[in-house]
């Protein structure tokens, strides 16, 4: 269960706006939102960043909307 429709509506965005953000057609986004087509990983990451949440939240794997803390890369 994807939460992208819920996130979009909570942020007062239209499908066309999110489709443009992802660089896809509105009907393609609609199919993803209605789970008639799968979401590409790069789109999932872009949406998580845009909505300031985690990919796990979008995918319904957690109910925690806050994104995970950024990992510091050790040199």
Phi and psi in radians as a Rosetta constraint file:
Dihedral C 1 N 2 CA 2 C 2 CIRCULARHARMONIC -1.388 0.35
Dihedral N 2 CA 2 C 2 N 3 CIRCULARHARMONIC 2.543 0.35
Dihedral C 2 N 3 CA 3 C 3 CIRCULARHARMONIC -1.840 0.35
Dihedral N 3 CA 3 C 3 N 4 CIRCULARHARMONIC 0.368 0.35
Dihedral C 3 N 4 CA 4 C 4 CIRCULARHARMONIC -1.243 0.35
Dihedral N 4 CA 4 C 4 N 5 CIRCULARHARMONIC -0.557 0.35
Dihedral C 4 N 5 CA 5 C 5 CIRCULARHARMONIC -1.182 0.35
Dihedral N 5 CA 5 C 5 N 6 CIRCULARHARMONIC -0.801 0.35
Dihedral C 5 N 6 CA 6 C 6 CIRCULARHARMONIC -1.019 0.35
Dihedral N 6 CA 6 C 6 N 7 CIRCULARHARMONIC -0.800 0.35
Dihedral C 6 N 7 CA 7 C 7 CIRCULARHARMONIC -1.109 0.35
Dihedral N 7 CA 7 C 7 N 8 CIRCULARHARMONIC -0.761 0.35
Dihedral C 7 N 8 CA 8 C 8 CIRCULARHARMONIC -1.068 0.35
Dihedral N 8 CA 8 C 8 N 9 CIRCULARHARMONIC -0.834 0.35
Dihedral C 8 N 9 CA 9 C 9 CIRCULARHARMONIC -1.164 0.35
Dihedral N 9 CA 9 C 9 N 10 CIRCULARHARMONIC -0.693 0.35
Dihedral C 9 N 10 CA 10 C 10 CIRCULARHARMONIC -1.094 0.35
Dihedral N 10 CA 10 C 10 N 11 CIRCULARHARMONIC -0.443 0.35
Dihedral C 10 N 11 CA 11 C 11 CIRCULARHARMONIC -1.768 0.35
Dihedral N 11 CA 11 C 11 N 12 CIRCULARHARMONIC 0.230 0.35
Dihedral C 11 N 12 CA 12 C 12 CIRCULARHARMONIC 0.904 0.35
Dihedral N 12 CA 12 C 12 N 13 CIRCULARHARMONIC 0.783 0.35
Dihedral C 12 N 13 CA 13 C 13 CIRCULARHARMONIC -1.908 0.35
Dihedral N 13 CA 13 C 13 N 14 CIRCULARHARMONIC 2.666 0.35
Dihedral C 13 N 14 CA 14 C 14 CIRCULARHARMONIC -1.711 0.35
Dihedral N 14 CA 14 C 14 N 15 CIRCULARHARMONIC 2.739 0.35
Dihedral C 14 N 15 CA 15 C 15 CIRCULARHARMONIC -0.956 0.35
Dihedral N 15 CA 15 C 15 N 16 CIRCULARHARMONIC -0.710 0.35
Dihedral C 15 N 16 CA 16 C 16 CIRCULARHARMONIC -1.084 0.35
Dihedral N 16 CA 16 C 16 N 17 CIRCULARHARMONIC -0.637 0.35
Dihedral C 16 N 17 CA 17 C 17 CIRCULARHARMONIC -1.150 0.35
Dihedral N 17 CA 17 C 17 N 18 CIRCULARHARMONIC -0.746 0.35
Dihedral C 17 N 18 CA 18 C 18 CIRCULARHARMONIC -1.252 0.35
Dihedral N 18 CA 18 C 18 N 19 CIRCULARHARMONIC -0.661 0.35
Dihedral C 18 N 19 CA 19 C 19 CIRCULARHARMONIC -1.050 0.35
Dihedral N 19 CA 19 C 19 N 20 CIRCULARHARMONIC -0.739 0.35
Dihedral C 19 N 20 CA 20 C 20 CIRCULARHARMONIC -1.122 0.35
Dihedral N 20 CA 20 C 20 N 21 CIRCULARHARMONIC -0.706 0.35
Dihedral C 20 N 21 CA 21 C 21 CIRCULARHARMONIC -1.010 0.35
Dihedral N 21 CA 21 C 21 N 22 CIRCULARHARMONIC -0.693 0.35
Dihedral C 21 N 22 CA 22 C 22 CIRCULARHARMONIC -1.478 0.35
Dihedral N 22 CA 22 C 22 N 23 CIRCULARHARMONIC -0.224 0.35
Dihedral C 22 N 23 CA 23 C 23 CIRCULARHARMONIC 1.332 0.35
Dihedral N 23 CA 23 C 23 N 24 CIRCULARHARMONIC 0.579 0.35
Dihedral C 23 N 24 CA 24 C 24 CIRCULARHARMONIC -2.246 0.35
Dihedral N 24 CA 24 C 24 N 25 CIRCULARHARMONIC 2.972 0.35
Dihedral C 24 N 25 CA 25 C 25 CIRCULARHARMONIC -1.306 0.35
Dihedral N 25 CA 25 C 25 N 26 CIRCULARHARMONIC 2.674 0.35
Dihedral C 25 N 26 CA 26 C 26 CIRCULARHARMONIC -1.046 0.35
Dihedral N 26 CA 26 C 26 N 27 CIRCULARHARMONIC -0.710 0.35
Dihedral C 26 N 27 CA 27 C 27 CIRCULARHARMONIC -1.157 0.35
Dihedral N 27 CA 27 C 27 N 28 CIRCULARHARMONIC -0.561 0.35
Dihedral C 27 N 28 CA 28 C 28 CIRCULARHARMONIC -1.175 0.35
Dihedral N 28 CA 28 C 28 N 29 CIRCULARHARMONIC -0.736 0.35
Dihedral C 28 N 29 CA 29 C 29 CIRCULARHARMONIC -1.113 0.35
Dihedral N 29 CA 29 C 29 N 30 CIRCULARHARMONIC -0.733 0.35
Dihedral C 29 N 30 CA 30 C 30 CIRCULARHARMONIC -1.021 0.35
Dihedral N 30 CA 30 C 30 N 31 CIRCULARHARMONIC -0.716 0.35
Dihedral C 30 N 31 CA 31 C 31 CIRCULARHARMONIC -1.123 0.35
Dihedral N 31 CA 31 C 31 N 32 CIRCULARHARMONIC -0.646 0.35
Dihedral C 31 N 32 CA 32 C 32 CIRCULARHARMONIC -1.173 0.35
Dihedral N 32 CA 32 C 32 N 33 CIRCULARHARMONIC -0.825 0.35
Dihedral C 32 N 33 CA 33 C 33 CIRCULARHARMONIC -1.054 0.35
Dihedral N 33 CA 33 C 33 N 34 CIRCULARHARMONIC -0.627 0.35
Dihedral C 33 N 34 CA 34 C 34 CIRCULARHARMONIC -1.599 0.35
Dihedral N 34 CA 34 C 34 N 35 CIRCULARHARMONIC 0.163 0.35
Dihedral C 34 N 35 CA 35 C 35 CIRCULARHARMONIC 0.994 0.35
Dihedral N 35 CA 35 C 35 N 36 CIRCULARHARMONIC 0.599 0.35
Dihedral C 35 N 36 CA 36 C 36 CIRCULARHARMONIC -1.647 0.35
Dihedral N 36 CA 36 C 36 N 37 CIRCULARHARMONIC -0.167 0.35
Dihedral C 36 N 37 CA 37 C 37 CIRCULARHARMONIC -2.526 0.35
Dihedral N 37 CA 37 C 37 N 38 CIRCULARHARMONIC 2.665 0.35
Dihedral C 37 N 38 CA 38 C 38 CIRCULARHARMONIC -1.481 0.35
Dihedral N 38 CA 38 C 38 N 39 CIRCULARHARMONIC 2.710 0.35
Dihedral C 38 N 39 CA 39 C 39 CIRCULARHARMONIC -1.585 0.35
Dihedral N 39 CA 39 C 39 N 40 CIRCULARHARMONIC 2.392 0.35
Dihedral C 39 N 40 CA 40 C 40 CIRCULARHARMONIC -1.341 0.35
Dihedral N 40 CA 40 C 40 N 41 CIRCULARHARMONIC 2.578 0.35
Dihedral C 40 N 41 CA 41 C 41 CIRCULARHARMONIC -0.980 0.35
Dihedral N 41 CA 41 C 41 N 42 CIRCULARHARMONIC -0.762 0.35
Dihedral C 41 N 42 CA 42 C 42 CIRCULARHARMONIC -1.126 0.35
Dihedral N 42 CA 42 C 42 N 43 CIRCULARHARMONIC -0.566 0.35
Dihedral C 42 N 43 CA 43 C 43 CIRCULARHARMONIC -1.253 0.35
Dihedral N 43 CA 43 C 43 N 44 CIRCULARHARMONIC -0.692 0.35
Dihedral C 43 N 44 CA 44 C 44 CIRCULARHARMONIC -1.046 0.35
Dihedral N 44 CA 44 C 44 N 45 CIRCULARHARMONIC -0.802 0.35
Dihedral C 44 N 45 CA 45 C 45 CIRCULARHARMONIC -1.115 0.35
Dihedral N 45 CA 45 C 45 N 46 CIRCULARHARMONIC -0.746 0.35
Dihedral C 45 N 46 CA 46 C 46 CIRCULARHARMONIC -1.109 0.35
Dihedral N 46 CA 46 C 46 N 47 CIRCULARHARMONIC -0.709 0.35
Dihedral C 46 N 47 CA 47 C 47 CIRCULARHARMONIC -1.179 0.35
Dihedral N 47 CA 47 C 47 N 48 CIRCULARHARMONIC -0.711 0.35
Dihedral C 47 N 48 CA 48 C 48 CIRCULARHARMONIC -1.057 0.35
Dihedral N 48 CA 48 C 48 N 49 CIRCULARHARMONIC -0.731 0.35
Dihedral C 48 N 49 CA 49 C 49 CIRCULARHARMONIC -1.169 0.35
Dihedral N 49 CA 49 C 49 N 50 CIRCULARHARMONIC -0.792 0.35
Dihedral C 49 N 50 CA 50 C 50 CIRCULARHARMONIC -1.060 0.35
Dihedral N 50 CA 50 C 50 N 51 CIRCULARHARMONIC -0.763 0.35
Dihedral C 50 N 51 CA 51 C 51 CIRCULARHARMONIC -1.565 0.35
Dihedral N 51 CA 51 C 51 N 52 CIRCULARHARMONIC 0.024 0.35
Dihedral C 51 N 52 CA 52 C 52 CIRCULARHARMONIC 0.941 0.35
Dihedral N 52 CA 52 C 52 N 53 CIRCULARHARMONIC 0.949 0.35
Dihedral C 52 N 53 CA 53 C 53 CIRCULARHARMONIC -2.467 0.35
Dihedral N 53 CA 53 C 53 N 54 CIRCULARHARMONIC -3.035 0.35
Dihedral C 53 N 54 CA 54 C 54 CIRCULARHARMONIC -1.770 0.35
Dihedral N 54 CA 54 C 54 N 55 CIRCULARHARMONIC 2.759 0.35
Dihedral C 54 N 55 CA 55 C 55 CIRCULARHARMONIC -1.116 0.35
Dihedral N 55 CA 55 C 55 N 56 CIRCULARHARMONIC -0.580 0.35
Dihedral C 55 N 56 CA 56 C 56 CIRCULARHARMONIC -1.068 0.35
Dihedral N 56 CA 56 C 56 N 57 CIRCULARHARMONIC -0.693 0.35
Dihedral C 56 N 57 CA 57 C 57 CIRCULARHARMONIC -1.132 0.35
Dihedral N 57 CA 57 C 57 N 58 CIRCULARHARMONIC -0.806 0.35
Dihedral C 57 N 58 CA 58 C 58 CIRCULARHARMONIC -1.043 0.35
Dihedral N 58 CA 58 C 58 N 59 CIRCULARHARMONIC -0.680 0.35
Dihedral C 58 N 59 CA 59 C 59 CIRCULARHARMONIC -1.401 0.35
Dihedral N 59 CA 59 C 59 N 60 CIRCULARHARMONIC -0.094 0.35
Dihedral C 59 N 60 CA 60 C 60 CIRCULARHARMONIC 1.430 0.35
Dihedral N 60 CA 60 C 60 N 61 CIRCULARHARMONIC 0.307 0.35
Dihedral C 60 N 61 CA 61 C 61 CIRCULARHARMONIC -1.508 0.35
Dihedral N 61 CA 61 C 61 N 62 CIRCULARHARMONIC -0.269 0.35
Dihedral C 61 N 62 CA 62 C 62 CIRCULARHARMONIC -2.529 0.35
Dihedral N 62 CA 62 C 62 N 63 CIRCULARHARMONIC 2.707 0.35
Dihedral C 62 N 63 CA 63 C 63 CIRCULARHARMONIC -1.724 0.35
Dihedral N 63 CA 63 C 63 N 64 CIRCULARHARMONIC 0.012 0.35
Dihedral C 63 N 64 CA 64 C 64 CIRCULARHARMONIC -1.427 0.35
Dihedral N 64 CA 64 C 64 N 65 CIRCULARHARMONIC 1.951 0.35
Dihedral C 64 N 65 CA 65 C 65 CIRCULARHARMONIC -1.361 0.35
Dihedral N 65 CA 65 C 65 N 66 CIRCULARHARMONIC -0.446 0.35
Dihedral C 65 N 66 CA 66 C 66 CIRCULARHARMONIC -1.107 0.35
Dihedral N 66 CA 66 C 66 N 67 CIRCULARHARMONIC 2.448 0.35
Dihedral C 66 N 67 CA 67 C 67 CIRCULARHARMONIC -1.258 0.35
Dihedral N 67 CA 67 C 67 N 68 CIRCULARHARMONIC 2.775 0.35
Dihedral C 67 N 68 CA 68 C 68 CIRCULARHARMONIC -1.188 0.35
Dihedral N 68 CA 68 C 68 N 69 CIRCULARHARMONIC 2.652 0.35
Dihedral C 68 N 69 CA 69 C 69 CIRCULARHARMONIC -1.110 0.35
Dihedral N 69 CA 69 C 69 N 70 CIRCULARHARMONIC 2.552 0.35
Dihedral C 69 N 70 CA 70 C 70 CIRCULARHARMONIC -1.148 0.35
Dihedral N 70 CA 70 C 70 N 71 CIRCULARHARMONIC 2.449 0.35
Dihedral C 70 N 71 CA 71 C 71 CIRCULARHARMONIC -1.543 0.35
Dihedral N 71 CA 71 C 71 N 72 CIRCULARHARMONIC 2.332 0.35
Dihedral C 71 N 72 CA 72 C 72 CIRCULARHARMONIC -1.510 0.35
Dihedral N 72 CA 72 C 72 N 73 CIRCULARHARMONIC 2.284 0.35
Dihedral C 72 N 73 CA 73 C 73 CIRCULARHARMONIC -1.424 0.35
Dihedral N 73 CA 73 C 73 N 74 CIRCULARHARMONIC 2.184 0.35
Dihedral C 73 N 74 CA 74 C 74 CIRCULARHARMONIC -1.489 0.35
Dihedral N 74 CA 74 C 74 N 75 CIRCULARHARMONIC 2.442 0.35
